Amino acid sequence: MHKRQINPWTWQDQFGFSQCWRVDSPSAVLFLAGQGPASADGELVGAGDFEAQARQVFANLATVLEQAGASLESVVRLVVYLTDMANLRAYERIVSELIPGPKPVGTAIGVRSLAVEEMLIEIEATAVV
């Protein structure tokens, strides 16, 4: 598989995201359902703590990806749902920490609420291997 980042402009670099990834000949494409900040037993992690919730969501994404034979580095697209858009910068910082190198394409959507009342974040992902 070969993947190539496509950024026709430079302004997105300061925000830490990519405009497009071209993926040639992947052996598999993975579509991950929205992951929330739930522990392995389904309990909410980090009530009221955005960073704890975001890190749990990425841990859950990593677990699902591992079971599918991939890793966070395989992610080419993230869609994040935030109940408070003021958390966007913290989210971007965490993404930069957990997914080094060129960033996946991404969309951030502000929502009133998520599936569980105290959830502050949910993330969908697309990965290629």
Phi, psi and omega in degrees: 000142175234131175232142184226129177284137178236114177229098182291344180236176178250346185300329182292339181300322180292341179260356174072042174219170181248151176278323186200149168237127172263125181241118179256131174055053174289151175276338177202148173242129183249130178246109183265131175296162178305126179255134178250179182276065181249142175286175180300335179264011173087008180270144177298135176253135172073043178308124178079000184241098185303313184298318178298319179294315181298317179295323177294320178300315179293325175298319178294317176302314181299321179295313179297315179299317180300317179297335180265003179084028183224187179211177178300330178293344179278348184288130177246347181211134175233137170238118182251136175250123183239135176279349176216110183295347175296343179274000184300316181297319177297319177300312181298322178297316181293318177301315180298326179287318187270338177235087182291160179084196180303136186276153173296159170293154184206156174226135176246129183234126175276131181230158178287319182203167179238187188302324178246133188311319185272001178290134179254346186207146171215142183227132169258150181219153170235132181228157177230144176225000000 
